[in-house]
Amino acid sequence: MSQDATIQQGFDDAQREVAADLYDAAFGAKLSIAIPDTRCRLAVLRQGFEPSSSFVAMSGGRVVGIAGFKTAQGAFTGGITFGLLKRVLGLAGALRAGVVLSLFDRACVRGQLLMDGIAVSPSMRGSGIGTRLLHRLIEHAREQGYRSIRLDVIDTNPAARRLYERVGFKAIKTERFAELKWLLGFEAATQMEYPLQPKA
């Protein structure tokens, strides 16, 4: 049950491996386009996470859910720099990964908090962890004075879109990448937004 889990901001270094495994289980198919080797991909994630830019669900001393975010001050995956990619993948691998990852990058907009991925352990799916993480993120964004939260959801992940809609996110626009489907694995991404009123 989700009530057995606690929600907190960030996690310590001892949880990096679990967090990387969890994140890769959710986004590995997309990230493998940039970093095909699983061992290297997990190494990049472990070292590239910025835990303070996340909220996590903890159960039994382990991370069982993650909601990363991005602001002008930093991003959950903000530590995945070219330098890190080069150390793990070598120059050629880093150049390839950098080009592909740049296709997924989104710029911050003033007054808006960006979602930087949400993942829930398979054993905890359906228990409300994802919803609790989103509500905590909304609360944080409101406390910090943001006017809205933005995220992108791809057409091959309808379950995630249903979760976002249940919480209150609204579709704003859809971009299509039919010519890049062979590379990206999807052909459309919908931008969704959650409007906020700053806390008095």
Backbone as CSV, one residue per row, in Angstrom:
resi,resn,N_x,N_y,N_z,CA_x,CA_y,CA_z,C_x,C_y,C_z
1,MET,0.846,-1.205,0.000,0.000,0.000,0.000,0.874,1.244,0.000
2,SER,0.403,2.293,-0.676,1.194,3.523,-0.778,1.349,4.200,0.573
3,GLN,0.412,3.942,1.509,0.510,4.597,2.813,1.715,4.108,3.615
4,ASP,2.271,2.958,3.229,3.453,2.449,3.901,4.704,3.195,3.470
5,ALA,4.612,3.929,2.386,5.750,4.666,1.857,5.724,6.103,2.357
6,THR,6.909,6.663,2.545,7.022,8.066,2.920,7.587,8.841,1.735
7,ILE,7.164,10.094,1.603,7.618,10.952,0.509,8.603,11.967,1.065
8,GLN,9.748,12.083,0.424,10.761,13.034,0.878,11.439,13.670,-0.329
9,GLN,12.080,14.800,-0.102,12.837,15.432,-1.188,14.254,14.875,-1.184
10,GLY,14.671,14.342,-2.338,16.029,13.865,-2.494,16.299,12.517,-1.839
11,PHE,17.521,12.029,-2.021,17.953,10.761,-1.433,19.466,10.802,-1.286
12,ASP,20.001,9.910,-0.447,21.452,9.937,-0.217,22.173,9.044,-1.225
13,ASP,23.501,9.115,-1.201,24.303,8.405,-2.195,24.102,6.902,-2.150
14,ALA,23.742,6.375,-0.992,23.535,4.936,-0.874,22.361,4.450,-1.724
15,GLN,21.475,5.373,-2.116,20.293,5.018,-2.894,20.480,5.231,-4.394
16,ARG,21.661,5.680,-4.798,21.868,6.002,-6.215,21.676,4.781,-7.126
17,GLU,22.168,3.644,-6.699,22.049,2.451,-7.539,20.599,2.033,-7.707
18,VAL,19.848,2.023,-6.608,18.432,1.663,-6.678,17.677,2.671,-7.532
19,ALA,17.989,3.954,-7.348,17.322,5.005,-8.121,17.615,4.847,-9.606
20,ALA,18.861,4.526,-9.949,19.220,4.341,-11.353,18.482,3.152,-11.958
21,ASP,18.412,2.049,-11.221,17.685,0.870,-11.712,16.214,1.202,-11.953
22,LEU,15.626,1.937,-11.026,14.213,2.300,-11.116,13.960,3.221,-12.311
23,TYR,14.812,4.215,-12.460,14.668,5.178,-13.554,14.866,4.480,-14.898
24,ASP,15.851,3.586,-14.960,16.127,2.896,-16.214,14.995,1.943,-16.589
25,ALA,14.353,1.342,-15.579,13.218,0.465,-15.862,12.089,1.239,-16.536
26,ALA,11.947,2.512,-16.178,10.890,3.340,-16.750,11.291,3.971,-18.075
27,PHE,12.547,4.400,-18.195,12.966,5.184,-19.356,14.091,4.550,-20.162
28,GLY,14.452,3.310,-19.815,15.560,2.654,-20.504,15.356,2.521,-22.000
29,ALA,14.123,2.257,-22.421,13.862,2.094,-23.852,14.208,3.373,-24.610
30,LYS,13.876,4.515,-24.010,14.182,5.794,-24.647,15.670,6.120,-24.516
31,LEU,16.226,5.926,-23.328,17.632,6.256,-23.101,18.574,5.340,-23.860
32,SER,18.122,4.121,-24.169,18.990,3.182,-24.877,19.297,3.638,-26.291
33,ILE,18.499,4.549,-26.807,18.795,5.118,-28.119,20.107,5.895,-28.046
34,ALA,20.315,6.559,-26.920,21.537,7.334,-26.726,22.670,6.477,-26.180
35,ILE,22.342,5.567,-25.246,23.359,4.737,-24.585,22.862,3.290,-24.616
36,PRO,23.180,2.546,-25.670,22.638,1.187,-25.813,23.090,0.212,-24.731
37,ASP,24.313,0.341,-24.237,24.835,-0.598,-23.267,24.228,-0.341,-21.888
38,THR,23.529,-1.325,-21.352,22.826,-1.150,-20.079,23.770,-0.799,-18.941
39,ARG,24.908,-1.488,-18.876,25.861,-1.230,-17.795,26.356,0.219,-17.837
40,CYS,26.682,0.707,-19.015,27.138,2.094,-19.150,26.014,3.078,-18.848
41,ARG,24.810,2.746,-19.290,23.664,3.637,-19.070,23.389,3.792,-17.579
42,LEU,23.441,2.684,-16.845,23.211,2.743,-15.407,24.324,3.525,-14.704
43,ALA,25.551,3.384,-15.184,26.665,4.136,-14.596,26.465,5.630,-14.791
44,VAL,26.001,6.022,-15.966,25.743,7.439,-16.241,24.630,7.961,-15.333
45,LEU,23.569,7.183,-15.177,22.463,7.614,-14.329,22.901,7.734,-12.873
46,ARG,23.594,6.727,-12.380,24.036,6.762,-10.974,24.839,8.019,-10.670
47,GLN,25.737,8.372,-11.586,26.602,9.523,-11.356,25.955,10.847,-11.761
48,GLY,24.960,10.790,-12.638,24.402,12.018,-13.200,23.196,12.582,-12.483
49,PHE,22.610,11.828,-11.555,21.452,12.336,-10.829,21.834,13.481,-9.896
50,GLU,20.937,14.461,-9.799,21.027,15.529,-8.805,19.840,15.309,-7.857
51,PRO,20.032,14.557,-6.774,18.909,14.119,-5.930,18.037,15.247,-5.385
52,SER,18.623,16.418,-5.134,17.827,17.509,-4.555,16.717,17.960,-5.502
53,SER,16.846,17.658,-6.781,15.811,18.022,-7.756,14.860,16.847,-7.975
54,SER,14.456,16.231,-6.875,13.516,15.114,-6.966,12.749,14.966,-5.670
55,PHE,11.617,14.318,-5.784,10.897,13.795,-4.631,10.846,12.291,-4.810
56,VAL,11.055,11.572,-3.728,11.078,10.113,-3.818,10.150,9.499,-2.784
57,ALA,9.649,8.322,-3.127,8.887,7.511,-2.174,9.829,6.466,-1.616
58,MET,9.887,6.381,-0.279,10.761,5.422,0.402,9.911,4.373,1.109
59,SER,10.300,3.114,0.950,9.625,2.027,1.646,10.672,0.977,1.990
60,GLY,10.722,0.599,3.266,11.702,-0.383,3.691,13.130,0.079,3.478
61,GLY,13.342,1.390,3.544,14.677,1.937,3.376,15.159,2.025,1.946
62,ARG,14.259,1.796,0.990,14.626,1.844,-0.429,13.745,2.809,-1.185
63,VAL,14.307,3.377,-2.242,13.539,4.228,-3.152,12.615,3.337,-3.972
64,VAL,11.304,3.611,-3.919,10.338,2.839,-4.703,9.581,3.713,-5.696
65,GLY,9.868,5.008,-5.678,9.251,5.923,-6.635,10.054,7.198,-6.715
66,ILE,10.128,7.778,-7.902,10.889,9.009,-8.128,10.077,9.952,-8.992
67,ALA,10.065,11.230,-8.621,9.538,12.283,-9.483,10.621,13.349,-9.589
68,GLY,11.314,13.369,-10.712,12.360,14.360,-10.917,11.784,15.650,-11.470
69,PHE,12.490,16.742,-11.244,12.031,18.014,-11.804,13.213,18.874,-12.229
70,LYS,12.902,19.895,-13.019,13.914,20.782,-13.570,13.466,22.221,-13.395
71,THR,14.377,23.063,-12.916,14.147,24.502,-12.789,15.402,25.211,-13.288
72,ALA,15.385,26.524,-13.234,16.570,27.288,-13.632,17.745,27.006,-12.707
73,GLN,17.470,26.502,-11.507,18.526,26.222,-10.526,19.153,24.837,-10.702
74,GLY,18.515,23.960,-11.463,19.075,22.630,-11.651,18.021,21.632,-12.079
75,ALA,18.488,20.422,-12.418,17.587,19.375,-12.897,18.010,18.030,-12.340
76,PHE,17.048,17.121,-12.200,17.339,15.802,-11.663,18.412,15.086,-12.480
77,THR,18.335,15.218,-13.789,19.343,14.591,-14.651,20.393,15.605,-15.112
78,GLY,20.490,16.699,-14.405,21.397,17.771,-14.800,22.866,17.432,-14.700
79,GLY,23.193,16.365,-13.951,24.584,15.971,-13.816,25.090,15.132,-14.982
80,ILE,24.201,14.830,-15.935,24.625,14.067,-17.111,25.228,15.042,-18.109
81,THR,26.471,15.373,-17.883,27.199,16.331,-18.714,28.016,15.587,-19.773
82,PHE,28.543,16.352,-20.725,29.389,15.736,-21.740,30.631,15.116,-21.099
83,GLY,31.142,15.774,-20.061,32.300,15.238,-19.358,32.031,13.868,-18.765
84,LEU,30.856,13.702,-18.144,30.488,12.401,-17.575,30.329,11.373,-18.690
85,LEU,29.631,11.750,-19.757,29.443,10.829,-20.869,30.781,10.377,-21.444
86,LYS,31.712,11.296,-21.555,33.022,10.962,-22.107,33.778,9.999,-21.202
87,ARG,33.687,10.217,-19.877,34.383,9.338,-18.940,33.848,7.908,-19.007
88,VAL,32.544,7.781,-19.167,31.916,6.454,-19.151,31.918,5.803,-20.530
89,LEU,31.687,6.601,-21.576,31.462,6.048,-22.914,32.621,6.232,-23.879
90,GLY,33.590,7.072,-23.520,34.630,7.410,-24.478,34.150,8.533,-25.370
91,LEU,35.044,9.106,-26.155,34.702,10.282,-26.952,33.615,9.998,-27.983
92,ALA,33.779,8.931,-28.764,32.803,8.637,-29.817,31.425,8.365,-29.222
93,GLY,31.377,7.571,-28.156,30.094,7.273,-27.517,29.457,8.505,-26.922
94,ALA,30.284,9.387,-26.351,29.768,10.617,-25.747,29.184,11.542,-26.806
95,LEU,29.855,11.639,-27.948,29.343,12.489,-29.031,27.988,11.988,-29.517
96,ARG,27.874,10.672,-29.698,26.612,10.093,-30.145,25.521,10.313,-29.109
97,ALA,25.823,9.992,-27.848,24.834,10.138,-26.786,24.404,11.584,-26.624
98,GLY,25.367,12.502,-26.707,25.046,13.919,-26.543,24.070,14.417,-27.583
99,VAL,24.272,13.989,-28.828,23.378,14.409,-29.912,21.968,13.883,-29.679
100,VAL,21.860,12.589,-29.331,20.532,11.997,-29.126,19.836,12.601,-27.911
101,LEU,20.563,12.751,-26.800,19.952,13.307,-25.594,19.493,14.740,-25.793
102,SER,20.168,15.472,-26.672,19.762,16.859,-26.926,18.366,16.928,-27.552
103,LEU,17.949,15.846,-28.223,16.610,15.811,-28.817,15.522,15.792,-27.755
104,PHE,15.867,15.295,-26.553,14.894,15.202,-25.465,14.936,16.408,-24.528
105,ASP,15.930,17.274,-24.694,16.116,18.386,-23.764,15.031,19.441,-23.949
106,ARG,14.588,20.015,-22.854,13.571,21.074,-22.894,14.034,22.246,-22.040
107,ALA,13.874,23.428,-22.585,14.327,24.628,-21.884,13.327,25.036,-20.815
108,CYS,13.847,25.602,-19.731,12.979,26.131,-18.676,12.336,27.432,-19.127
109,VAL,11.124,27.635,-18.668,10.399,28.883,-18.909,10.199,29.562,-17.563
110,ARG,10.374,30.865,-17.530,10.244,31.604,-16.287,8.889,31.342,-15.636
111,GLY,8.908,31.013,-14.347,7.673,30.788,-13.601,7.091,29.397,-13.777
112,GLN,7.843,28.517,-14.455,7.314,27.184,-14.733,8.299,26.108,-14.277
113,LEU,7.796,25.103,-13.565,8.603,23.971,-13.142,8.388,22.842,-14.148
114,LEU,9.487,22.230,-14.590,9.412,21.140,-15.553,9.525,19.796,-14.857
115,MET,8.694,18.859,-15.221,8.867,17.485,-14.775,10.072,16.895,-15.488
116,ASP,10.881,16.119,-14.780,12.077,15.497,-15.348,12.006,13.983,-15.147
117,GLY,10.804,13.446,-15.355,10.616,12.004,-15.282,9.988,11.537,-13.984
118,ILE,9.064,10.582,-14.077,8.471,9.950,-12.899,8.507,8.436,-13.109
119,ALA,8.933,7.729,-12.080,9.065,6.277,-12.171,8.639,5.646,-10.855
120,VAL,7.951,4.518,-10.940,7.491,3.788,-9.756,7.915,2.327,-9.896
121,SER,8.398,1.759,-8.821,8.806,0.358,-8.819,7.643,-0.531,-9.258
122,PRO,7.906,-1.533,-10.100,6.830,-2.422,-10.554,6.023,-3.022,-9.405
123,SER,6.678,-3.308,-8.291,5.985,-3.917,-7.158,5.037,-2.948,-6.463
124,MET,5.176,-1.640,-6.751,4.353,-0.631,-6.090,3.368,0.036,-7.040
125,ARG,3.384,-0.365,-8.302,2.471,0.251,-9.260,1.034,-0.089,-8.914
126,GLY,0.159,0.885,-9.095,-1.241,0.700,-8.756,-1.555,0.972,-7.303
127,SER,-0.546,1.367,-6.524,-0.759,1.600,-5.091,-0.921,3.082,-4.757
128,GLY,-0.876,3.951,-5.777,-1.053,5.382,-5.531,0.237,6.156,-5.333
129,ILE,1.394,5.490,-5.482,2.676,6.168,-5.290,2.854,7.311,-6.292
130,GLY,2.552,7.030,-7.555,2.705,8.057,-8.583,1.861,9.283,-8.293
131,THR,0.633,9.063,-7.871,-0.263,10.177,-7.550,0.279,10.983,-6.370
132,ARG,0.767,10.296,-5.334,1.307,11.000,-4.168,2.542,11.825,-4.537
133,LEU,3.388,11.271,-5.384,4.579,12.009,-5.807,4.189,13.263,-6.590
134,LEU,3.213,13.127,-7.480,2.771,14.287,-8.246,2.171,15.355,-7.343
135,HIS,1.366,14.959,-6.364,0.773,15.931,-5.447,1.850,16.636,-4.617
136,ARG,2.880,15.886,-4.224,3.968,16.524,-3.463,4.740,17.495,-4.339
137,LEU,4.918,17.158,-5.594,5.589,18.053,-6.530,4.766,19.321,-6.760
138,ILE,3.460,19.159,-6.872,2.571,20.304,-7.038,2.653,21.220,-5.813
139,GLU,2.640,20.608,-4.633,2.751,21.378,-3.398,4.066,22.160,-3.355
140,HIS,5.157,21.499,-3.739,6.467,22.159,-3.757,6.483,23.325,-4.741
141,ALA,5.958,23.103,-5.928,5.946,24.165,-6.942,5.131,25.359,-6.470
142,ARG,4.013,25.090,-5.809,3.180,26.174,-5.291,3.910,26.940,-4.186
143,GLU,4.566,26.191,-3.294,5.320,26.833,-2.198,6.434,27.731,-2.730
144,GLN,7.025,27.322,-3.846,8.135,28.072,-4.427,7.678,29.201,-5.352
145,GLY,6.373,29.347,-5.513,5.846,30.471,-6.283,5.775,30.264,-7.781
146,TYR,5.873,29.019,-8.239,5.754,28.771,-9.675,4.304,28.935,-10.113
147,ARG,4.134,29.342,-11.353,2.794,29.563,-11.883,2.198,28.312,-12.521
148,SER,3.067,27.375,-12.913,2.560,26.158,-13.543,3.639,25.076,-13.533
149,ILE,3.201,23.840,-13.782,4.096,22.704,-13.969,3.855,22.181,-15.381
150,ARG,4.948,21.864,-16.066,4.841,21.363,-17.434,5.519,20.003,-17.553
151,LEU,4.958,19.170,-18.401,5.580,17.888,-18.701,5.235,17.507,-20.128
152,ASP,5.976,16.546,-20.658,5.689,15.979,-21.974,5.438,14.495,-21.808
153,VAL,4.416,13.994,-22.472,4.120,12.563,-22.420,4.032,12.052,-23.851
154,ILE,4.706,10.914,-24.112,4.754,10.403,-25.474,3.544,9.526,-25.776
155,ASP,3.278,9.359,-27.064,2.060,8.659,-27.481,2.083,7.170,-27.145
156,THR,3.255,6.627,-26.860,3.348,5.207,-26.527,3.200,4.944,-25.029
157,ASN,2.850,5.976,-24.263,2.694,5.816,-22.805,1.332,6.343,-22.349
158,PRO,0.252,5.727,-22.801,-1.085,6.214,-22.442,-1.386,6.109,-20.950
159,ALA,-0.781,5.132,-20.260,-1.040,4.991,-18.825,-0.545,6.215,-18.070
160,ALA,0.628,6.728,-18.443,1.152,7.926,-17.797,0.235,9.116,-18.065
161,ARG,-0.240,9.234,-19.296,-1.128,10.356,-19.611,-2.414,10.301,-18.775
162,ARG,-2.951,9.103,-18.585,-4.163,8.977,-17.768,-3.885,9.411,-16.328
163,LEU,-2.717,9.058,-15.804,-2.354,9.484,-14.447,-2.300,11.005,-14.369
164,TYR,-1.633,11.627,-15.314,-1.500,13.088,-15.298,-2.871,13.757,-15.407
165,GLU,-3.729,13.220,-16.244,-5.070,13.798,-16.405,-5.879,13.657,-15.119
166,ARG,-5.754,12.520,-14.440,-6.483,12.330,-13.176,-6.044,13.353,-12.135
167,VAL,-4.770,13.673,-12.124,-4.252,14.629,-11.136,-4.653,16.057,-11.487
168,GLY,-4.931,16.326,-12.757,-5.370,17.663,-13.139,-4.566,18.338,-14.231
169,PHE,-3.617,17.633,-14.834,-2.865,18.194,-15.952,-3.758,18.253,-17.192
170,LYS,-3.568,19.304,-17.992,-4.346,19.495,-19.210,-3.408,19.515,-20.418
171,ALA,-3.851,18.864,-21.498,-3.066,18.865,-22.730,-3.076,20.261,-23.341
172,ILE,-1.898,20.736,-23.721,-1.752,22.062,-24.319,-1.533,21.973,-25.822
173,LYS,-0.582,21.128,-26.220,-0.310,20.957,-27.651,0.409,19.634,-27.862
174,THR,0.349,19.143,-29.088,1.019,17.899,-29.448,1.977,18.154,-30.604
175,GLU,3.215,17.700,-30.426,4.205,17.785,-31.491,4.399,16.411,-32.086
176,ARG,4.550,16.355,-33.421,4.679,15.076,-34.101,6.073,14.932,-34.711
177,PHE,6.614,13.724,-34.588,7.963,13.437,-35.066,7.944,12.168,-35.917
178,ALA,6.990,12.080,-36.821,6.834,10.855,-37.607,8.120,10.468,-38.323
179,GLU,8.855,11.477,-38.806,10.075,11.179,-39.555,11.204,10.665,-38.665
180,LEU,11.048,10.834,-37.334,12.079,10.377,-36.404,11.646,9.151,-35.599
181,LYS,10.492,8.586,-35.934,10.001,7.439,-35.163,10.999,6.290,-35.177
182,TRP,11.675,6.103,-36.301,12.660,5.012,-36.404,13.776,5.162,-35.372
183,LEU,14.062,6.415,-34.985,15.124,6.678,-34.015,14.584,6.765,-32.592
184,LEU,13.486,7.517,-32.415,12.975,7.813,-31.085,12.088,6.709,-30.504
185,GLY,11.430,5.960,-31.379,10.522,4.924,-30.896,9.116,5.431,-30.643
186,PHE,8.867,6.700,-30.872,7.524,7.275,-30.761,7.399,8.359,-31.817
187,GLU,6.182,8.751,-32.118,6.012,9.741,-33.178,5.280,11.004,-32.740
188,ALA,4.874,11.077,-31.471,4.205,12.283,-30.993,4.423,12.446,-29.495
189,ALA,4.518,13.695,-29.074,4.642,14.025,-27.650,3.664,15.142,-27.343
190,THR,2.891,14.966,-26.291,1.904,15.964,-25.889,2.408,16.734,-24.680
191,GLN,2.399,18.048,-24.812,2.778,18.914,-23.695,1.552,19.111,-22.809
192,MET,1.729,18.867,-21.505,0.636,19.013,-20.553,1.049,20.002,-19.472
193,GLU,0.058,20.674,-18.917,0.353,21.727,-17.953,-0.613,21.655,-16.774
194,TYR,-0.080,21.992,-15.605,-0.892,22.089,-14.396,-0.765,23.522,-13.893
195,PRO,-1.830,24.334,-13.981,-1.758,25.725,-13.530,-1.760,25.827,-12.015
196,LEU,-1.016,26.787,-11.482,-0.888,26.948,-10.040,-1.181,28.393,-9.638
197,GLN,-1.663,28.528,-8.434,-1.755,29.836,-7.806,-0.763,29.838,-6.663
198,PRO,0.174,30.802,-6.632,1.167,30.832,-5.548,0.501,30.850,-4.173
199,LYS,1.129,30.155,-3.200,0.605,30.111,-1.845,0.692,31.491,-1.201
200,ALA,-0.381,31.927,-0.556,-0.377,33.249,0.075,0.595,33.275,1.235
